[in-house]
Amino acid sequence: MSYDVSDGHWIVGGDESRYWSSKARGYVVELPEGWFATIQEAGDGIGFDRQVCTRVASEDDLWDVLRQHFPAGLPADLPPLSVSPAQAEIALHRHDNGVLLAQVNALIESYPYEPVRIWWRKATRIDRTHPYLAALVIELGLSDETVDGLFVVAGAI
């Protein structure tokens, strides 16, 4: 069995509570059948019917690894894991000349759960899989494809 980076799993920053899956294009909390977090868990048969997660120090290092496997550029349908708040807001503005950005800002200001408002105002990164982002996406009625597209645009800024 050869290694397929499009179906890889990584432990990022030593956090073994979740795994970054290139197939899922985000974090998952359970590994698929045949995948193991450590060599010890996998036992005999690695490379045949068992795969072991690769460890990387950070999300930036993960993107460096993926770029090595895609030297012509990352696939367009593979959004970045996170973007800066400035990148996110510019992408929201570019989406429809500021309409979506205004909707997001209005929603944030009126959101009934204070931690969401604090997160949006103070976050240093906007993580594609963050539960607060998922809540906002539902409130705004955005599709996963739209959000992924926004992250691709934001990542290119």
C-alpha positions in Angstrom: 0.0 0.0 0.0 1.5 3.4 -1.0 1.0 6.6 0.9 -1.8 8.8 -0.4 -1.6 12.3 0.9 -5.1 13.0 -0.2 -6.2 10.5 2.4 -3.7 11.3 5.2 -4.2 11.9 8.9 -2.0 14.1 11.1 -1.7 14.9 14.8 -1.1 18.6 14.9 0.8 20.2 17.7 0.7 17.1 19.9 -3.1 17.4 20.3 -4.2 13.7 20.2 -7.8 14.6 20.9 -8.4 15.2 17.2 -6.7 14.4 13.9 -6.5 16.5 10.7 -7.8 14.5 7.8 -7.0 15.6 4.2 -10.0 13.6 3.0 -12.4 15.4 5.4 -10.5 18.7 4.8 -10.5 19.4 8.5 -10.3 17.9 12.0 -12.0 14.6 12.9 -12.2 13.1 16.4 -12.1 9.5 15.3 -9.7 7.8 12.9 -11.2 5.6 10.1 -10.8 1.9 10.2 -7.1 0.9 9.6 -5.7 4.1 11.0 -3.8 4.4 14.3 -2.4 7.3 16.3 0.8 5.5 17.2 3.0 2.7 15.9 2.4 0.9 19.1 -1.3 0.9 18.6 -1.0 -0.3 15.0 1.3 -3.3 15.8 2.3 -5.5 12.9 1.2 -4.7 9.4 2.0 -1.0 9.0 1.9 -0.2 5.3 -0.2 -3.1 4.4 -3.6 -2.8 6.1 -2.7 -0.3 8.8 -1.7 3.4 8.6 -0.2 5.6 11.3 -0.9 9.3 11.7 2.0 11.6 10.9 2.9 14.1 13.6 3.5 17.8 12.8 4.4 20.6 15.1 1.8 23.1 13.8 -0.9 23.8 11.2 1.7 25.9 9.3 4.0 22.8 9.2 1.1 20.7 8.0 0.5 23.1 5.1 4.2 22.9 4.3 3.9 19.1 4.1 0.9 19.3 1.8 2.6 21.9 -0.4 5.5 19.4 -0.9 3.0 16.9 -2.2 1.3 19.5 -4.4 4.2 21.5 -5.9 2.0 23.1 -8.5 -0.2 24.5 -5.7 -2.7 23.1 -3.3 -5.9 21.8 -4.9 -8.4 24.6 -5.2 -11.0 22.7 -3.3 -8.8 22.4 -0.3 -9.4 25.4 1.9 -6.9 26.5 4.5 -7.5 25.3 8.1 -7.6 28.8 9.5 -7.2 32.4 8.4 -6.6 35.6 10.2 -9.6 37.8 11.1 -8.4 40.4 8.6 -8.3 37.8 5.8 -11.8 36.6 6.8 -13.3 40.0 6.8 -11.8 40.9 3.5 -13.0 37.7 1.9 -16.5 38.4 3.3 -16.4 41.9 1.8 -15.2 40.6 -1.6 -17.9 37.9 -1.7 -20.6 40.4 -2.6 -19.2 43.9 -2.2 -19.7 44.1 1.6 -23.3 42.7 2.0 -22.3 39.4 3.6 -19.7 41.2 5.8 -22.5 43.6 7.0 -24.7 40.6 7.7 -22.0 38.9 9.7 -21.2 42.0 11.7 -25.0 42.6 12.5 -25.3 38.9 13.5 -22.3 39.1 15.8 -23.5 42.3 17.5 -26.9 40.8 18.2 -25.8 37.3 19.0 -27.2 36.2 22.4 -24.2 34.2 23.5 -21.4 36.6 24.7 -18.5 34.1 24.2 -19.3 34.1 20.4 -19.1 37.9 20.3 -15.8 37.9 22.3 -14.4 35.1 20.0 -15.1 37.1 16.8 -13.7 40.3 18.2 -10.6 38.8 19.9 -9.6 35.7 17.9 -6.1 35.7 16.4 -7.2 33.0 13.9 -10.5 31.9 12.5 -10.5 28.1 12.4 -12.7 26.5 9.7 -13.9 23.8 12.2 -14.5 26.0 15.2 -17.9 25.4 16.7 -18.7 29.1 17.0 -18.1 29.5 13.3 -20.4 26.5 12.6 -23.1 28.2 14.7 -22.7 31.5 12.7 -22.8 29.6 9.4 -26.1 28.0 10.4 -27.5 31.3 11.5 -26.5 32.9 8.2 -27.8 30.0 6.1 -24.4 29.5 4.3 -23.6 26.2 2.6 -20.3 24.4 3.3 -19.3 25.0 -0.2 -19.7 28.8 0.3 -17.7 28.8 3.5 -15.0 26.7 1.9 -14.9 29.1 -1.0 -14.6 32.1 1.5 -11.7 30.3 3.2 -9.9 29.7 -0.1 -10.3 33.4 -1.0 -9.2 34.5 2.5 -6.2 32.2 2.3 -5.0 33.8 -0.9 -5.1 37.3 0.6 
